[in-house]
Amino acid sequence: MKRINNYVLNGALALLSTAGFVACSSSDDVTDAPVNPTYDGKSVKTQFAINIATPSNGKTRMSDVNTQNNGNYLGMTNVRLLTLADSPADNIELTSVIPLADPNTDITTRSSHIYSDVNIPVGTSDFLFYSTRSILGTDMDNKFKTGAIVSDMFTKNSPSYLSTKDIKFNSETILSASNTVDTYKAAFENFLNSVIAVSGWSTTNNNTLKSAYNNIISSYSNGQYAGSANEIKKLMTDLYNAVNPISSSSTASDEDKNLASAIMAAINNSSNEVYFVEDDANPGTLKYGSTVAQFYYDFPCYNGLPEGSALLTFDNSSNKFIYDATPQIGGTNKVNSYKLTYPLPIVYFDNTPAKCIDKELETSEWKTTTSDWDYSTNWTTGWYNSVKATSRSIALQNNINYGVACLETKFSCEGTTLEDNRKNVVTGSQNQTITIPSEGFQVTGILIGGQPENVNWQFINAGTNRDYVVYDKELSDIKAGRNGASSAANYTLVFDNWTSASTQEPVNVAIELVNTAADFYGVDGIVAKGQKFYLIGRLDPTSAATDIKWPTYNDTQGENTLPTSYQGRYPVKFNTKRVFVQDYTTKANFTINSLKNAYVTIPDLRATKLQLGLSVDLKWQSGLTFDVPIE
């Protein structure tokens, strides 16, 4: 998604009525308190406050309408408060699931939002809090912009969870079972097969026509190759330019002229759903015919898929072009295109002890900064740890943070030229030196591998299956410049990729770029000018340039400290270094130093022997907190 600043991750978004009530009173302080008149033997209706501290001093470096940068708080919706009578773990009973109204009113002028008559079970000692940003996208284009997540937590007003083990959050796949990709594939197959089946072409003795036929067949017979609408247009343009001179040649035989004309007619055949005509504005090129629908000439991107995911082969047994029936990406260990997902949205999460008091507080009594919540001594007298029949006001002790992780990426090119892979593709040739465009290469997408399908109540998945891939294509003016000139930063939200305390896997990232330079040879063939290509970088937690700054726990405030109330709760899976940590930002600076390993199709992002075309300087940084006063 577009430019999500570090600020997006780790935000103690102070959504709390709460916080920092680390000390509790003795039982003597509350023994004479009157019973709350709303007590029904099981629960009490109490005042319940939340506080939202949003940045207003412009500390963050970038801004975007779909991210919380420069203080543009995007609000909260789908707010859920879960109550427990014990510290949360993987199978702890939930005593209630409470939907709360969106706390989006007046946040620029007032830090606290007071809920009245919130029904909290007596005995509640802990809370789980979940929410998303406001205004999540509902169609494909907007899901790429805002992110998408699937969970009963956010789609049902009162999800029927009995314990923490029932809670699950799924990334949302771009394709669904009802998608139209197969329909579009069939149209391209019909078109290509009508061209390749032109009578007499496979048996012609004309050297030019015979070479054109054999080159097409051989190019697509030895594996799966790019079959996007742009690839097909390029293929047909090259074919058209090869046979067109023969159709009007004074030295060609009538048989050869007729064959060349028949091939051109098949390309121009407007009775097909897909066909091409000459582009008068660009001599020597073809364009899609005027009646060809957009979903064809934008295939497969029309369905939200990256261009390199349309995989085509020529089946010699049937003499037909065939698209992969189950769209997959990569080599022998493939990634199914049905496992490509949208980026995640901003998701809020809190795992916190309760703090209770036997009186209703005035709005002015609720604290308004994270440091006040965490370390203020003003919240000690009268506060205790579990809801009683006498409770009148209840608070979440710990600040609310983010349940997702963030990847910040920047891109640059080394020098002014890059070497390609021609030597390894064309026998007897040497590699070409390709001049990097003055403006650099345009980055149009990022694919992030190693993602779990779903995560649990604390946004962690301890399973071994990590074959989902996040595709972020909402990049705005991101260019890898010459001589190390770095692009603007792009920010993508993903799940934490914790695996185990002992083993943390590297993450492969594919960068999607447009070739605005001359044609060059990559690892799997020619990358033509105007064509998209992919370079791979690996994020290995054992080779990070800087380490994660884990906090220490101390009830006395200090640098990079948190109160002991956070211990065992935040950060989740504390002290286990990994590529993506929930509520933290991972920085990766990609430097393109060669085009030898450029892919036209997308390689398998799980493979361990990928050709790497980038050097990666991986930096860790804890995400910034929302520790800015509301002014």
C-alpha positions as CSV (number, residue, x, y, z in Angstrom):
1,M,0.0,0.0,0.0
2,K,1.1,3.6,-0.5
3,R,3.8,4.9,1.8
4,I,3.1,3.7,5.2
5,N,5.5,5.4,7.6
6,N,7.2,3.7,10.5
7,Y,4.6,5.4,12.5
8,V,2.1,2.9,11.2
9,L,3.7,0.2,13.1
10,N,4.3,0.1,16.8
11,G,2.0,2.6,17.8
12,A,0.9,2.5,21.2
13,L,-2.2,4.0,19.8
14,A,-3.4,4.9,23.0
15,L,-6.7,3.7,22.6
16,L,-7.2,3.2,26.1
17,S,-9.1,4.3,28.9
18,T,-6.2,3.3,30.4
19,A,-3.0,2.6,30.7
20,G,-0.3,2.6,33.1
21,F,-2.1,1.9,36.2
22,V,0.7,-0.4,37.3
23,A,0.1,-0.2,41.0
24,C,-3.0,-1.4,42.8
25,S,-4.5,-0.5,46.1
26,S,-4.8,-2.8,49.0
27,S,-8.0,-4.5,49.7
28,D,-8.6,-2.1,52.6
29,D,-9.1,0.7,50.1
30,V,-12.3,-0.9,48.6
31,T,-13.9,-2.9,51.4
32,D,-16.4,-0.2,52.2
33,A,-17.3,0.8,48.7
34,P,-21.0,0.5,47.8
35,V,-22.2,-2.1,45.4
36,N,-22.8,-0.8,41.9
37,P,-26.6,-0.5,41.6
38,T,-26.4,-2.2,38.1
39,Y,-24.8,-5.4,39.5
40,D,-27.0,-8.3,38.5
41,G,-25.1,-11.1,40.2
42,K,-22.9,-11.7,37.1
43,S,-21.8,-8.3,35.8
44,V,-21.8,-4.5,36.3
45,K,-22.5,-1.7,34.0
46,T,-19.5,0.7,34.3
47,Q,-18.0,3.7,32.8
48,F,-15.4,2.6,30.3
49,A,-13.0,5.1,28.7
50,I,-10.6,5.0,25.8
51,N,-8.0,7.5,24.9
52,I,-6.6,8.2,21.4
53,A,-3.4,10.1,21.2
54,T,-2.8,11.0,17.6
55,P,0.3,12.7,16.1
56,S,-0.1,16.4,15.4
57,N,3.4,17.8,15.2
58,G,4.4,16.4,11.8
59,K,7.3,14.2,13.1
60,T,6.7,11.5,10.4
61,R,8.4,12.0,7.1
62,M,5.7,11.0,4.6
63,S,2.0,11.2,4.2
64,D,-0.7,9.4,2.3
65,V,-4.5,9.4,2.5
66,N,-4.5,5.6,3.2
67,T,-1.9,5.6,5.9
68,Q,-1.5,7.2,9.3
69,N,1.3,9.6,8.4
70,N,1.8,13.2,9.6
71,G,-0.9,12.8,12.1
72,N,-3.7,11.9,9.7
73,Y,-5.4,9.5,12.1
74,L,-7.7,7.2,10.1
75,G,-10.0,6.3,12.9
76,M,-11.2,3.0,14.2
77,T,-14.0,0.7,13.4
78,N,-15.0,-2.9,14.1
79,V,-14.1,-2.3,17.7
80,R,-14.3,-5.5,19.9
81,L,-13.5,-5.9,23.6
82,L,-13.1,-9.4,24.9
83,T,-13.1,-10.2,28.6
84,L,-11.3,-12.9,30.5
85,A,-10.9,-14.0,34.1
86,D,-7.3,-15.1,33.6
87,S,-4.2,-14.0,31.7
88,P,-4.7,-14.7,27.9
89,A,-3.0,-17.8,26.5
90,D,-3.8,-20.2,23.6
91,N,-6.8,-21.8,25.1
92,I,-8.3,-19.5,27.7
93,E,-12.1,-19.1,28.2
94,L,-13.6,-15.8,27.1
95,T,-16.3,-14.5,29.4
96,S,-17.8,-12.0,26.9
97,V,-17.3,-10.4,23.5
98,I,-18.4,-6.8,23.6
99,P,-18.8,-4.6,20.4
100,L,-18.0,-0.9,21.1
101,A,-18.9,2.1,19.1
102,D,-16.3,3.6,16.8
103,P,-14.2,6.1,18.9
104,N,-13.8,8.6,16.0
105,T,-15.5,11.7,17.4
106,D,-13.7,14.8,18.3
107,I,-10.3,13.1,18.5
108,T,-8.4,16.2,17.2
109,T,-9.5,18.3,20.3
110,R,-10.3,15.7,22.9
111,S,-8.1,12.7,23.8
112,S,-10.6,10.7,25.9
113,H,-13.7,9.0,24.8
114,I,-16.0,7.8,27.6
115,Y,-18.3,4.8,27.1
116,S,-21.2,4.7,29.5
117,D,-22.9,1.5,30.8
118,V,-20.5,-1.0,29.4
119,N,-21.5,-4.4,30.8
120,I,-18.4,-6.1,32.1
121,P,-18.5,-9.5,33.9
122,V,-17.5,-9.5,37.5
123,G,-14.2,-11.3,37.9
124,T,-12.8,-9.9,34.7
125,S,-9.0,-9.4,35.2
126,D,-7.8,-9.1,31.6
127,F,-8.9,-7.7,28.2
128,L,-8.2,-8.4,24.6
129,F,-8.9,-5.5,22.2
130,Y,-9.2,-5.7,18.4
131,S,-10.1,-3.1,15.8
132,T,-9.3,-2.0,12.2
133,R,-8.8,1.3,10.6
134,S,-12.0,3.0,9.4
135,I,-13.3,2.7,5.8
136,L,-11.8,-0.6,4.6
137,G,-12.0,-1.2,0.9
138,T,-14.8,-3.4,-0.4
139,D,-13.8,-3.8,-4.0
140,M,-10.5,-5.0,-5.5
141,D,-9.0,-1.6,-6.2
142,N,-9.7,-0.2,-2.8
143,K,-8.6,-3.4,-1.0
144,F,-5.2,-2.9,-2.5
145,K,-5.2,0.7,-1.2
146,T,-6.6,0.1,2.3
147,G,-5.6,-3.5,2.9
148,A,-7.9,-6.4,3.6
149,I,-8.3,-9.0,6.4
150,V,-10.9,-11.7,6.9
151,S,-12.2,-12.6,10.4
152,D,-15.5,-13.1,12.2
153,M,-14.0,-10.6,14.7
154,F,-14.6,-7.8,12.2
155,T,-17.6,-9.1,10.1
156,K,-19.9,-10.2,13.0
157,N,-21.1,-7.8,15.6
158,S,-20.9,-10.5,18.3
159,P,-18.7,-13.4,17.1
160,S,-19.4,-16.7,18.9
161,Y,-16.0,-17.2,20.4
162,L,-15.8,-19.4,23.4
163,S,-12.0,-19.3,24.0
164,T,-8.9,-17.7,22.6
165,K,-8.3,-20.8,20.4
166,D,-11.4,-19.9,18.4
167,I,-10.0,-16.6,17.2
168,K,-8.5,-16.5,13.8
169,F,-7.5,-13.8,11.3
170,N,-7.0,-14.6,7.6
171,S,-5.2,-12.7,4.9
172,E,-7.6,-12.2,1.9
173,T,-6.7,-13.9,-1.3
174,I,-7.0,-11.8,-4.5
175,L,-8.5,-14.6,-6.5
176,S,-11.7,-16.4,-5.5
177,A,-13.3,-19.6,-6.8
178,S,-15.7,-17.4,-8.9
179,N,-13.0,-15.4,-10.6
180,T,-13.0,-14.9,-14.4
181,V,-9.4,-15.6,-15.1
182,D,-10.1,-18.9,-16.8
183,T,-12.5,-17.2,-19.1
184,Y,-9.9,-14.8,-20.2
185,K,-7.3,-17.5,-20.6
186,A,-9.6,-19.5,-22.9
187,A,-10.0,-16.4,-25.2
188,F,-6.3,-16.1,-25.5
189,E,-5.8,-19.8,-26.1
190,N,-8.4,-19.7,-28.9
191,F,-6.7,-16.8,-30.5
192,L,-3.2,-18.2,-30.3
193,N,-4.3,-21.6,-31.5
194,S,-6.1,-20.1,-34.5
195,V,-2.9,-18.3,-35.5
196,I,-0.5,-21.2,-35.0
197,A,-2.9,-23.5,-36.9
198,V,-2.9,-21.5,-40.1
199,S,-2.9,-24.0,-42.9
200,G,0.6,-24.8,-44.4
201,W,2.6,-22.8,-41.8
202,S,4.0,-25.8,-39.9
203,T,5.2,-27.4,-43.2
204,T,6.4,-24.4,-45.1
205,N,9.8,-24.3,-46.8
206,N,10.2,-20.6,-46.6
207,N,13.1,-19.9,-44.2
208,T,11.6,-16.8,-42.6
209,L,8.2,-18.3,-42.1
210,K,9.6,-21.6,-40.9
211,S,11.9,-19.9,-38.4
212,A,9.1,-17.8,-37.1
213,Y,7.0,-20.9,-36.5
214,N,9.8,-22.9,-34.9
215,N,10.9,-20.0,-32.7
216,I,7.4,-19.6,-31.3
217,I,6.9,-23.3,-30.7
218,S,10.4,-23.8,-29.1
219,S,10.1,-20.7,-26.9
220,Y,6.9,-22.1,-25.2
221,S,7.6,-25.8,-25.4
222,N,10.3,-26.0,-22.7
223,G,8.4,-24.9,-19.6
224,Q,6.0,-22.1,-18.7
225,Y,6.5,-18.6,-20.0
226,A,4.9,-15.2,-19.6
227,G,1.5,-15.2,-21.2
228,S,0.1,-11.8,-20.1
229,A,-1.8,-9.6,-22.5
230,N,1.3,-7.4,-23.0
231,E,3.4,-10.5,-23.7
232,I,1.0,-11.7,-26.3
233,K,0.9,-8.3,-28.0
234,K,4.7,-8.3,-28.1
235,L,4.7,-11.8,-29.6
236,M,2.2,-11.0,-32.2
237,T,4.0,-7.7,-33.1
238,D,7.2,-9.5,-33.7
239,L,5.5,-12.2,-35.8
240,Y,3.5,-9.6,-37.8
241,N,6.7,-7.7,-38.6
242,A,8.5,-10.9,-39.6
243,V,5.8,-12.0,-42.1
244,N,4.4,-8.7,-43.4
245,P,7.3,-8.0,-45.8
246,I,6.8,-11.5,-47.4
247,S,3.1,-10.8,-48.1
248,S,4.0,-8.0,-50.5
249,S,7.4,-9.2,-51.6
250,S,8.1,-9.1,-55.4
251,T,10.5,-12.0,-55.0
252,A,8.4,-14.3,-52.8
253,S,6.3,-17.1,-54.3
254,D,2.5,-16.8,-54.4
255,E,2.3,-19.7,-51.9
256,D,4.6,-17.8,-49.5
257,K,2.7,-14.6,-50.0
258,N,-0.6,-16.2,-49.4
259,L,0.7,-18.0,-46.3
260,A,2.1,-14.7,-44.9
261,S,-1.2,-13.0,-45.6
262,A,-3.1,-15.8,-43.9
263,I,-1.0,-15.5,-40.8
264,M,-1.6,-11.7,-40.7
265,A,-5.4,-12.3,-41.3
266,A,-5.5,-14.6,-38.3
267,I,-3.8,-12.0,-36.2
268,N,-6.3,-9.4,-37.4
269,N,-9.4,-11.6,-37.2
270,S,-12.0,-9.5,-35.4
271,S,-14.4,-12.4,-35.1
272,N,-12.2,-13.5,-32.2
273,E,-12.6,-12.0,-28.7
274,V,-8.9,-11.2,-28.9
275,Y,-7.3,-9.8,-32.0
276,F,-4.8,-7.2,-33.1
277,V,-4.6,-4.3,-35.6
278,E,-1.7,-2.1,-36.7
279,D,-1.1,0.9,-34.4
280,D,-0.9,3.9,-36.8
281,A,0.4,6.1,-34.0
282,N,3.3,3.8,-33.5
283,P,4.5,2.3,-36.8
284,G,5.8,-1.2,-36.5
285,T,3.6,-2.2,-33.5
286,L,0.2,-3.7,-33.0
287,K,-2.5,-2.8,-30.6
288,Y,-5.6,-4.6,-29.5
289,G,-8.6,-4.2,-31.8
290,S,-11.3,-1.6,-31.0
291,T,-13.8,-4.2,-29.9
292,V,-11.5,-6.1,-27.5
293,A,-12.7,-5.6,-24.0
294,Q,-10.4,-4.1,-21.3
295,F,-10.3,-7.3,-19.3
296,Y,-8.5,-8.9,-22.2
297,Y,-6.0,-6.3,-23.0
298,D,-5.2,-5.9,-19.3
299,F,-5.0,-9.6,-18.5
300,P,-4.2,-10.8,-15.8
301,C,-3.8,-7.4,-14.1
302,Y,-7.5,-6.8,-14.5
303,N,-8.0,-9.5,-11.9
304,G,-5.5,-7.9,-9.6
305,L,-2.7,-10.4,-10.4
306,P,0.9,-9.4,-11.3
307,E,1.7,-9.5,-15.0
308,G,4.2,-12.3,-14.5
309,S,1.7,-14.7,-13.0
310,A,0.0,-15.6,-16.4
311,L,1.9,-18.7,-17.4
312,L,1.7,-20.2,-20.9
313,T,3.1,-23.3,-22.6
314,F,2.9,-25.0,-26.0
315,D,1.8,-28.6,-25.8
316,N,3.5,-30.6,-28.5
317,S,1.2,-33.5,-28.3
318,S,-1.9,-31.5,-29.1
319,N,-0.1,-28.7,-31.0
320,K,-1.9,-26.1,-28.8
321,F,-1.1,-23.3,-26.5
322,I,-2.3,-23.9,-23.0
323,Y,-2.4,-21.7,-19.9
324,D,-1.8,-23.3,-16.5
325,A,-5.2,-24.5,-15.4
326,T,-4.3,-24.0,-11.8
327,P,-2.4,-20.7,-12.0
328,Q,0.9,-21.2,-10.2
329,I,4.2,-19.3,-9.9
330,G,7.7,-20.6,-9.9
331,G,9.5,-23.9,-10.6
332,T,9.1,-27.3,-9.2
333,N,8.0,-26.0,-5.8
334,K,5.3,-23.7,-7.0
335,V,3.2,-21.0,-5.4
336,N,-0.4,-21.1,-6.4
337,S,-1.8,-17.8,-7.6
338,Y,-4.8,-18.5,-5.5
339,K,-2.5,-17.8,-2.6
340,L,-1.6,-14.3,-3.6
341,T,-3.1,-11.9,-1.1
342,Y,-3.8,-8.2,-0.6
343,P,-1.7,-6.3,1.9
344,L,-3.1,-6.2,5.4
345,P,-4.9,-3.1,6.7
346,I,-4.1,-1.2,9.8
347,V,-5.2,-3.6,12.6
348,Y,-5.1,-2.7,16.3
349,F,-4.5,-5.2,19.1
350,D,-4.1,-5.1,22.9
351,N,-3.5,-7.8,25.5
352,T,-3.8,-6.1,28.8
353,P,-4.6,-6.4,32.5
354,A,-7.6,-4.6,33.7
355,K,-7.6,-1.7,36.2
356,C,-10.7,-0.9,38.1
357,I,-11.9,1.8,40.5
358,D,-15.0,2.3,42.6
359,K,-16.0,5.7,41.3
360,E,-16.9,7.4,38.0
361,L,-14.1,9.6,36.8
362,E,-14.5,13.0,35.2
363,T,-13.2,13.3,31.6
364,S,-10.3,15.4,32.9
365,E,-9.2,12.7,35.2
366,W,-8.3,10.3,32.3
367,K,-4.7,10.6,31.2
368,T,-3.9,11.7,27.6
369,T,-0.3,10.6,26.8
370,T,1.2,7.2,26.8
371,S,3.9,8.1,29.3
372,D,1.1,9.3,31.7
373,W,-0.7,6.0,31.3
374,D,2.4,3.9,31.6
375,Y,4.2,5.6,34.5
376,S,2.0,8.1,36.2
377,T,1.8,7.7,40.0
378,N,-1.5,9.5,40.0
379,W,-3.3,6.3,39.1
380,T,-2.3,4.3,42.1
381,T,-4.8,5.1,44.9
382,G,-8.0,3.2,44.7
383,W,-7.2,1.1,41.6
384,Y,-7.4,-2.7,41.7
385,N,-7.0,-5.6,39.3
386,S,-10.3,-7.4,38.9
387,V,-13.8,-6.3,38.2
388,K,-16.0,-6.4,41.4
389,A,-19.6,-5.7,42.2
390,T,-18.5,-2.2,43.4
391,S,-16.6,-1.2,40.2
392,R,-17.7,2.0,38.5
393,S,-14.8,2.7,36.1
394,I,-12.6,0.3,34.3
395,A,-9.4,0.8,32.2
396,L,-7.1,-1.1,29.9
397,Q,-3.7,-0.9,31.6
398,N,-1.5,-1.3,28.5
399,N,-1.4,0.8,25.5
400,I,-3.1,-0.4,22.3
401,N,-0.6,-1.3,19.6
402,Y,-0.7,-2.8,16.1
403,G,-1.4,-6.4,15.4
404,V,0.5,-6.3,12.0
405,A,4.1,-5.8,10.9
406,C,5.4,-3.3,8.4
407,L,8.0,-3.6,5.7
408,E,9.6,-0.3,4.5
409,T,11.4,-0.7,1.2
410,K,13.6,1.6,-0.8
411,F,15.3,0.9,-4.2
412,S,18.3,2.1,-6.1
413,C,20.7,1.0,-8.9
414,E,24.4,0.7,-8.7
415,G,26.2,2.9,-11.2
416,T,24.8,4.1,-14.5
417,T,24.9,0.7,-16.4
418,L,24.0,-2.9,-15.6
419,E,25.2,-6.1,-17.2
420,D,22.6,-8.5,-18.6
421,N,22.6,-12.3,-19.1
422,R,23.0,-12.6,-22.9
423,K,26.1,-14.8,-22.6
424,N,24.2,-17.6,-20.9
425,V,21.2,-17.4,-23.2
426,V,22.7,-16.9,-26.7
427,T,25.5,-19.3,-27.5
428,G,28.7,-17.6,-28.5
429,S,27.7,-14.1,-27.4
430,Q,28.7,-11.8,-24.7
431,N,26.7,-10.0,-22.1
432,Q,25.3,-6.6,-23.0
433,T,25.9,-3.4,-20.9
434,I,22.5,-1.8,-20.4
435,T,22.3,1.9,-19.7
436,I,20.0,2.7,-16.8
437,P,17.4,5.3,-17.8
438,S,18.1,8.8,-16.4
439,E,15.0,8.6,-14.3
440,G,15.8,5.1,-13.1
441,F,13.6,2.0,-13.3
442,Q,10.0,2.3,-12.2
443,V,9.0,-0.1,-9.4
444,T,5.4,-1.1,-9.9
445,G,4.9,-3.9,-7.3
446,I,6.3,-5.9,-4.4
447,L,5.6,-9.6,-3.7
448,I,6.5,-10.7,-0.2
449,G,6.8,-14.4,0.4
450,G,6.8,-16.6,3.5
451,Q,3.4,-15.5,4.8
452,P,1.0,-17.7,6.8
453,E,-2.6,-18.1,5.6
454,N,-3.9,-17.1,9.0
455,V,-2.8,-16.1,12.5
456,N,-4.2,-16.7,16.0
457,W,-5.6,-14.5,18.8
458,Q,-2.3,-12.7,19.2
459,F,-1.6,-12.5,15.4
460,I,1.0,-15.3,15.5
461,N,1.0,-18.6,13.5
462,A,3.3,-21.3,14.8
463,G,2.6,-23.7,11.9
464,T,5.2,-24.6,9.2
465,N,3.1,-23.6,6.2
466,R,4.3,-20.3,4.8
467,D,3.3,-20.4,1.2
468,Y,1.1,-17.3,0.9
469,V,2.5,-14.2,-0.8
470,V,1.4,-10.6,-0.3
471,Y,1.2,-8.5,-3.5
472,D,1.4,-4.8,-3.0
473,K,0.8,-2.8,-6.2
474,E,-0.1,0.5,-4.7
475,L,3.3,2.2,-5.3
476,S,3.3,5.8,-6.3
477,D,6.3,7.2,-8.2
478,I,8.8,4.7,-6.8
479,K,11.9,4.7,-8.9
480,A,15.3,2.9,-8.5
481,G,17.7,5.7,-9.4
482,R,21.2,5.7,-10.9
483,N,24.4,5.8,-8.8
484,G,22.6,4.7,-5.6
485,A,20.0,7.4,-5.7
486,S,17.3,5.9,-3.5
487,S,13.6,5.9,-4.2
488,A,11.0,7.2,-1.9
489,A,10.0,4.7,0.7
490,N,7.1,2.3,0.3
491,Y,5.4,0.7,3.2
492,T,3.5,-2.7,3.2
493,L,1.7,-4.3,6.0
494,V,2.1,-8.0,6.6
495,F,1.6,-10.7,9.3
496,D,4.3,-11.4,11.8
497,N,6.3,-14.4,10.5
498,W,7.4,-15.9,13.8
499,T,8.0,-19.7,13.4
500,S,9.6,-20.9,16.6
501,A,11.9,-19.8,19.3
502,S,14.8,-21.6,17.7
503,T,14.2,-21.3,13.9
504,Q,13.3,-18.2,12.0
505,E,13.1,-18.4,8.2
506,P,14.5,-15.9,5.6
507,V,11.9,-14.1,3.5
508,N,12.2,-13.7,-0.3
509,V,10.8,-10.6,-1.8
510,A,10.2,-10.1,-5.6
511,I,10.4,-6.5,-6.9
512,E,8.3,-5.8,-10.0
513,L,9.8,-3.2,-12.4
514,V,9.2,-1.9,-15.9
515,N,12.0,-2.1,-18.4
516,T,12.3,1.5,-19.8
517,A,15.8,0.8,-21.1
518,A,16.8,-1.3,-24.1
519,D,15.9,-4.9,-24.6
520,F,18.1,-7.2,-22.4
521,Y,18.5,-10.8,-21.5
522,G,17.5,-12.0,-18.0
523,V,17.6,-15.4,-16.4
524,D,14.7,-16.8,-18.5
525,G,15.0,-15.0,-21.8
526,I,14.6,-11.5,-23.3
527,V,13.1,-8.7,-21.3
528,A,11.8,-6.3,-24.0
529,K,11.5,-2.6,-23.6
530,G,8.2,-1.8,-21.9
531,Q,8.0,-5.2,-20.4
532,K,7.7,-5.9,-16.7
533,F,10.4,-8.0,-15.0
534,Y,11.2,-9.3,-11.5
535,L,14.2,-9.2,-9.3
536,I,14.6,-11.1,-6.1
537,G,16.0,-10.1,-2.8
538,R,16.3,-12.2,0.4
539,L,15.7,-10.9,3.9
540,D,17.7,-13.1,6.3
541,P,17.3,-12.4,10.0
542,T,20.8,-13.7,10.6
543,S,22.4,-11.1,8.4
544,A,20.6,-7.9,9.3
545,A,22.6,-4.8,9.4
546,T,21.2,-3.7,12.7
547,D,19.3,-5.6,15.4
548,I,15.9,-5.2,16.8
549,K,15.6,-2.8,19.8
550,W,13.7,-4.9,22.2
551,P,12.5,-3.0,25.3
552,T,13.3,-3.8,28.9
553,Y,10.6,-4.1,31.5
554,N,10.8,-1.8,34.5
555,D,8.2,0.1,36.5
556,T,10.6,3.0,36.7
557,Q,10.6,5.0,33.4
558,G,13.8,4.9,31.4
559,E,15.0,4.8,27.8
560,N,13.4,2.0,25.8
561,T,11.5,0.6,28.8
562,L,8.0,-0.6,29.3
563,P,6.2,-1.3,32.6
564,T,6.2,-4.8,33.9
565,S,2.5,-5.1,33.0
566,Y,3.6,-5.6,29.3
567,Q,5.9,-8.5,30.1
568,G,4.8,-11.7,28.4
569,R,2.2,-9.7,26.4
570,Y,4.1,-7.2,24.3
571,P,6.1,-7.5,22.2
572,V,4.6,-10.9,21.2
573,K,7.3,-13.6,21.2
574,F,9.8,-11.2,22.8
575,N,13.5,-11.5,22.0
576,T,13.1,-13.9,19.0
577,K,14.7,-12.1,16.1
578,R,12.7,-12.5,12.9
579,V,12.1,-10.6,9.6
580,F,8.6,-9.3,10.5
581,V,7.6,-8.5,14.1
582,Q,4.1,-7.3,14.8
583,D,4.1,-3.6,15.7
584,Y,7.6,-3.2,14.4
585,T,8.9,-1.8,11.1
586,T,11.5,-3.7,9.1
587,K,13.6,-1.6,6.7
588,A,15.1,-3.1,3.5
589,N,17.2,-1.1,1.1
590,F,17.4,-2.9,-2.3
591,T,20.3,-2.1,-4.6
592,I,20.1,-3.4,-8.2
593,N,23.6,-4.3,-9.3
594,S,22.9,-6.6,-12.3
595,L,20.2,-7.6,-14.7
596,K,21.5,-11.2,-15.1
597,N,18.9,-12.6,-12.8
598,A,15.9,-10.7,-14.0
599,Y,12.8,-12.9,-14.4
600,V,10.0,-12.3,-16.8
601,T,7.7,-14.7,-14.9
602,I,7.6,-14.6,-11.1
603,P,9.8,-17.2,-9.4
604,D,8.7,-19.3,-6.5
605,L,9.3,-17.1,-3.4
606,R,9.7,-20.2,-1.2
607,A,12.6,-21.7,-3.2
608,T,16.0,-21.9,-1.6
609,K,18.0,-21.7,-4.8
610,L,16.6,-18.5,-6.3
611,Q,18.8,-16.4,-8.6
612,L,19.3,-13.2,-6.5
613,G,19.5,-10.0,-8.5
614,L,19.7,-7.6,-5.6
615,S,21.9,-6.8,-2.7
616,V,20.0,-6.2,0.5
617,D,20.9,-4.0,3.4
618,L,18.4,-5.1,6.0
619,K,17.8,-2.8,8.9
620,W,15.7,-3.2,12.0
621,Q,13.8,-0.5,13.8
622,S,11.1,-0.6,16.3
623,G,8.0,1.2,15.1
624,L,7.3,4.7,16.4
625,T,4.7,5.1,19.1
626,F,1.8,7.4,19.0
627,D,3.4,9.4,21.8
628,V,2.3,12.9,20.6
629,P,0.0,15.2,22.6
630,I,-3.3,16.2,21.1
631,E,-3.2,19.9,20.7
